[in-house]
Amino acid sequence: MASPADTAWIIEQTRARGFSLCGIARAESYPEHARLPEWLACGYAGEMRYLADPRRNDPARILPGAKSAIVCALNYNSRRPYSTEVPADSTEEGPRGWISRYAWGDDYHELILTKFNDLIGALRERFTEPFEARAYVDTGPILERAFAHRAGLGWQGKNTCLINEALGSWFFLGVIVTTLELLPSLGPAEAPPPDLCGNCRLCLDACPTGALVEPYVLDASRCISYLTIELRGSIPEEFRAPMGRHVFGCDICQDVCPWNRSVPATQLDSFHPRNISPREKMPGESDAPARAESLFQPRLEWLAALTEEEFRRIFRGSAIKRAKWRGIVRNACIALGNSSARRGTVTHARISALLERLAASPDAGIAEHARWALARLCGESA
């Protein structure tokens, strides 16, 4: 087994690469792994069939001979208001949508994997014996939060996010599974961080779609993040109005969490909201000045009117590309239908015209949601 000095060296190496937290746990099955089959049997995974990958229950099936899990956290909190602090229709430029805080900047998968690959290279220089290592950042059959808890990084909150006393829950998790036998961060007599949620249930009460069916249990099929990102087909009508202005993900259960009231901001520019430069005008387009756009409270009309080519250009290197063009336009239609644009106003007329155009889209999914939004905006039954 590696020495305490090796563990200290690894943690120092992660800090040098910008990680906020690091811990080491044994690569073994934990109680969270045993509860996964029951959660799946309840249908809580929705259409995310990849969550049923049997390797997720046993780290040894991820990497034969796995002995250790190096868990890192990277702060992505930006000094911008929470979704619960700003109104949806806050400007004269029309209704605004909400993109989850983690997706305002560059794609965290690529950034963290780059850091992990660099770290694995450093490990090979320090440890001369042959070993295997695989890095995962939300992309493999691994329960990151279970390992993070055992590595001492925090506890799983009632909203199912990992919570750290100092950082709250605004951080990404990544795990390197390795055959190296490393000394765990917590000694044999040390318990993982205790659950400090207490009697608080703000996250459960605030969820618009009732996705938190009970403390520590998330029905992902009802979660706005799932509906706006993972669900490829039609969004059930019962959830469309509760979705409000959300077009990619949802932060509400974290925004209301007391542990996120006073937490540090990231120092990485990569996670601050992208500002989108206006594209060059095409011949025959209006002479009105083109405007720059932001991923912090983006204009819904801008998102809904994006072409597939514009979507690919704008969201290259962004986590938002996972929702795909038709998904973002679909979600923007719903958010426009939920907006407070009043009949008789220029904004209402402009949005109605846009939705009418989208209702005639050759894409059946976009057309369906645009018709629903148009009917809701005009006070008719969808």
C-alpha positions in Angstrom: 0.0 0.0 0.0 1.2 3.5 -0.8 2.3 5.7 2.1 0.6 8.7 3.8 3.2 10.8 2.0 1.9 9.5 -1.3 -1.7 10.4 -0.4 -0.5 13.9 0.6 1.4 14.2 -2.6 -1.7 13.2 -4.7 -3.9 15.8 -2.9 -1.3 18.5 -3.5 -1.1 17.5 -7.2 -4.9 18.0 -7.5 -4.7 21.4 -5.9 -2.0 22.4 -8.3 -4.3 21.5 -11.1 -7.1 23.7 -9.7 -9.3 21.2 -8.0 -11.2 22.5 -4.9 -11.3 19.2 -3.0 -9.7 15.8 -3.2 -10.0 12.6 -1.3 -9.3 8.9 -1.7 -11.7 6.0 -1.0 -11.5 2.2 -1.4 -12.9 1.1 -4.8 -15.5 -1.2 -3.4 -19.3 -1.5 -3.2 -21.1 0.7 -0.7 -24.7 0.8 0.5 -25.6 3.3 -2.3 -24.8 0.5 -4.8 -27.1 -1.9 -3.1 -30.0 0.6 -3.2 -29.6 1.3 -7.0 -31.6 -1.7 -8.2 -34.7 -0.7 -6.1 -34.4 2.8 -7.4 -34.3 1.6 -11.0 -37.2 -0.8 -10.4 -39.4 2.2 -9.3 -38.9 3.6 -12.8 -37.2 6.7 -11.4 -34.5 6.6 -14.2 -37.0 7.4 -16.9 -35.5 6.7 -20.3 -31.9 6.8 -19.0 -31.4 3.1 -19.6 -27.6 3.5 -19.3 -28.1 3.8 -15.5 -29.0 0.1 -15.4 -25.5 -0.9 -16.5 -24.6 -3.7 -14.1 -21.0 -2.4 -13.8 -22.4 0.5 -11.8 -23.0 -1.8 -8.9 -19.5 -3.1 -8.6 -16.3 -1.1 -9.2 -14.4 -4.3 -9.9 -16.4 -4.7 -13.1 -15.4 -1.2 -14.1 -11.7 -1.9 -13.8 -10.6 -5.4 -12.9 -8.3 -5.3 -9.9 -9.5 -1.8 -8.9 -8.3 -0.9 -5.4 -8.7 2.9 -5.0 -10.8 5.8 -6.1 -9.3 9.3 -6.3 -12.2 11.7 -6.1 -11.9 15.4 -7.0 -14.3 18.3 -6.8 -14.1 21.4 -8.9 -16.0 24.6 -7.9 -18.2 26.1 -10.7 -20.1 28.7 -8.7 -20.3 32.0 -10.5 -21.0 35.4 -8.8 -24.5 35.7 -10.4 -27.9 35.6 -8.7 -29.8 32.4 -8.2 -32.8 31.5 -10.3 -35.0 32.1 -7.3 -33.7 35.7 -7.0 -34.4 37.1 -10.4 -37.7 37.5 -12.2 -38.3 35.7 -15.6 -39.5 38.8 -17.5 -36.9 41.2 -16.1 -36.1 43.2 -19.2 -37.7 45.1 -22.0 -36.2 42.8 -24.6 -38.7 40.0 -23.9 -38.9 37.0 -21.6 -35.8 35.4 -20.4 -35.0 31.7 -19.8 -32.9 29.8 -17.3 -29.9 27.6 -18.1 -28.5 25.6 -15.2 -25.5 27.3 -13.6 -23.1 24.5 -14.4 -23.7 25.0 -18.2 -23.0 28.8 -18.4 -19.4 28.3 -19.5 -17.3 25.6 -21.1 -18.1 21.9 -21.0 -16.8 20.6 -17.7 -16.3 17.1 -19.0 -13.5 18.1 -21.3 -11.8 20.4 -18.8 -11.8 17.9 -16.0 -10.7 15.0 -18.2 -7.8 17.1 -19.4 -6.8 17.7 -15.8 -7.2 14.0 -14.9 -5.1 12.8 -17.8 -2.4 15.1 -16.7 -2.7 13.8 -13.1 -2.5 10.2 -14.3 0.7 11.1 -16.1 2.1 12.5 -12.9 1.1 9.3 -11.1 3.0 7.2 -13.6 6.1 9.2 -12.8 5.8 8.8 -9.1 4.7 5.1 -8.9 7.1 2.9 -10.9 5.1 -0.4 -10.6 2.6 -1.1 -13.4 -1.0 0.0 -12.7 -4.2 0.8 -14.5 -6.3 4.0 -14.1 -9.5 5.1 -15.7 -11.0 8.6 -15.3 -14.7 9.3 -15.2 -16.6 12.6 -15.3 -20.3 11.9 -15.5 -19.5 9.6 -18.4 -19.1 6.1 -16.9 -21.0 3.5 -14.9 -19.9 4.8 -11.5 -21.6 6.3 -8.5 -19.4 9.4 -7.9 -21.3 10.6 -4.8 -20.8 7.3 -3.0 -17.1 7.4 -3.4 -17.0 11.2 -2.7 -18.8 10.6 0.6 -16.4 7.8 1.7 -13.4 10.0 0.6 -14.6 12.7 3.1 -15.7 15.3 0.5 -19.3 15.7 1.9 -22.7 14.1 2.5 -25.6 13.4 0.2 -28.3 16.0 0.8 -32.0 15.5 0.7 -31.9 16.9 -2.8 -29.5 14.0 -3.6 -26.6 16.4 -4.4 -23.3 16.0 -2.5 -23.0 18.9 0.0 -19.7 20.2 1.4 -19.7 22.5 4.5 -17.4 25.0 2.8 -18.4 24.7 -0.9 -22.1 23.9 -0.6 -23.1 21.8 -3.7 -21.8 24.0 -6.6 -19.1 21.7 -7.7 -18.4 19.0 -10.3 -17.3 15.5 -9.2 -14.8 13.3 -11.1 -13.3 10.0 -10.2 -10.1 8.2 -11.1 -10.4 4.4 -10.5 -7.1 2.7 -10.2 -5.4 -0.5 -9.4 -3.0 1.4 -7.2 -3.5 0.6 -3.5 -3.6 4.0 -2.0 -4.2 5.0 1.6 -7.8 6.2 2.0 -8.3 9.8 3.2 -10.4 8.6 6.2 -8.7 6.3 8.6 -10.3 3.1 9.9 -11.7 4.9 13.0 -13.0 7.9 11.0 -16.6 8.1 9.8 -17.6 9.9 6.6 -19.0 13.4 6.9 -22.3 13.4 8.8 -25.6 14.4 7.3 -26.1 18.1 8.3 -29.5 18.6 6.5 -31.3 18.3 9.8 -35.0 18.9 9.6 -34.7 21.2 6.6 -36.9 20.3 3.6 -36.7 23.5 1.5 -35.5 21.6 -1.5 -38.4 19.1 -1.4 -41.0 21.9 -1.0 -39.5 24.1 -3.7 -39.3 21.5 -6.5 -42.0 22.6 -9.1 -42.6 19.1 -10.5 -42.4 17.1 -7.2 -39.3 15.2 -8.4 -38.0 14.8 -4.8 -40.6 12.2 -3.8 -39.1 11.9 -0.4 -35.9 13.0 1.3 -32.8 11.6 -0.5 -34.9 10.1 -3.3 -35.2 11.7 -6.7 -37.7 10.6 -9.4 -35.5 11.7 -12.3 -38.4 11.2 -14.7 -40.1 14.2 -13.1 -37.0 16.3 -12.7 -36.7 19.4 -14.9 -33.1 18.6 -15.6 -34.2 15.3 -17.1 -37.1 16.7 -19.0 -35.0 19.5 -20.6 -31.9 17.5 -21.3 -32.3 13.7 -21.3 -35.8 13.3 -22.6 -35.7 13.3 -26.3 -39.5 13.0 -27.1 -42.6 14.9 -26.1 -42.5 16.4 -22.6 -45.6 15.2 -20.7 -48.2 18.0 -20.5 -48.5 17.8 -16.7 -44.9 19.1 -16.4 -44.9 21.8 -19.1 -46.4 24.6 -17.0 -44.3 23.7 -13.8 -41.2 23.9 -16.0 -41.6 27.7 -16.1 -38.7 29.3 -17.9 -36.2 26.5 -17.7 -34.6 25.6 -21.0 -31.6 23.5 -19.8 -31.5 22.0 -16.4 -32.7 23.4 -13.1 -31.0 24.8 -10.0 -34.0 25.4 -7.7 -33.2 22.6 -5.2 -29.7 24.0 -4.9 -30.7 27.6 -5.0 -32.9 27.2 -1.9 -30.3 25.1 0.0 -29.1 26.9 3.1 -25.6 25.5 2.6 -25.4 27.5 -0.7 -26.2 30.8 0.9 -22.6 31.9 1.3 -20.1 29.9 -0.8 -17.0 30.9 -2.7 -17.0 31.7 -6.4 -14.9 29.8 -8.9 -11.6 31.4 -10.1 -11.9 29.7 -13.5 -13.1 32.0 -16.3 -14.2 28.8 -18.1 -17.3 28.5 -15.9 -18.5 32.1 -16.1 -21.4 32.8 -18.5 -20.6 32.8 -22.1 -21.3 35.9 -24.1 -22.3 35.1 -27.6 -21.1 37.5 -30.3 -23.8 38.4 -32.9 -23.4 36.6 -36.2 -22.9 38.5 -39.5 -26.1 39.5 -41.1 -27.2 37.8 -44.3 -28.2 39.8 -47.4 -31.8 41.1 -47.1 -32.0 41.0 -43.3 -33.2 43.9 -41.2 -30.8 46.8 -40.7 -31.5 46.8 -36.9 -28.3 46.4 -35.0 -27.5 42.8 -34.1 -27.1 42.1 -30.4 -24.8 40.0 -28.3 -26.4 37.3 -26.2 -25.6 35.8 -22.8 -26.1 32.3 -21.4 -27.1 33.9 -18.1 -30.9 34.4 -18.4 -30.8 34.1 -22.2 -33.5 35.6 -24.3 -36.1 33.0 -25.1 -36.9 34.4 -28.5 -33.2 34.1 -29.5 -33.0 30.4 -28.4 -36.3 29.5 -30.1 -35.2 31.1 -33.4 -31.8 29.4 -33.6 -31.2 27.3 -36.7 -29.5 24.0 -36.3 -26.3 25.4 -37.8 -26.3 28.3 -35.4 -26.9 25.9 -32.5 -23.8 23.8 -33.4 -21.7 26.9 -33.8 -22.8 28.6 -30.6 -22.7 25.6 -28.3 -19.5 24.0 -29.5 -17.5 23.0 -26.4 -20.6 23.5 -24.2 -22.5 21.0 -22.1 -25.7 22.4 -23.7 -25.0 20.5 -26.9 -26.2 17.4 -25.0 -29.8 18.6 -25.3 -29.4 19.0 -29.1 -30.9 21.7 -31.2 -34.5 20.4 -31.3 -34.4 19.9 -27.5 -33.4 23.5 -26.9 -35.9 24.9 -29.3 -38.6 22.6 -27.8 -37.8 23.8 -24.3 -37.7 27.5 -25.4 -41.2 27.0 -26.9 -42.5 25.8 -23.5 -40.8 28.6 -21.7 -42.3 31.2 -24.1 -45.8 29.6 -23.5 -45.2 30.1 -19.8 -44.1 33.7 -20.1 -46.2 36.6 -18.9 -46.4 38.4 -22.3 -49.7 40.2 -22.4 -52.1 40.3 -25.3 -52.0 43.5 -27.2 -48.4 44.2 -26.5 -45.6 44.2 -29.1 -43.9 41.5 -27.2 -46.9 39.2 -27.3 -47.4 39.8 -31.0 -43.7 39.1 -31.7 -43.7 35.9 -29.7 -47.0 34.7 -31.2 -45.6 35.1 -34.7 -42.4 33.2 -33.8 -44.5 30.3 -32.3 -46.8 30.2 -35.3 -43.7 29.8 -37.5 -42.4 27.0 -35.3 -45.8 25.4 -35.1 -45.4 24.8 -38.9 -41.9 23.3 -38.4 -41.2 20.0 -40.3 -39.9 18.7 -37.0 -42.9 17.2 -35.4 -41.6 17.6 -31.8 -40.9 21.3 -32.2 -44.3 21.9 -33.9 -46.2 20.1 -31.1 -44.6 22.1 -28.3 -44.9 25.4 -30.3 -48.7 24.7 -30.7 -49.0 24.1 -27.0 -47.1 27.3 -26.2 -49.2 29.3 -28.6 -52.4 28.1 -27.2 -51.2 28.7 -23.6 -50.0 32.2 -24.5 -53.3 33.1 -26.1 -55.3 31.6 -23.2 -56.8 28.7 -25.2 -56.8 25.0 -24.3 -53.7 23.4 -25.7 
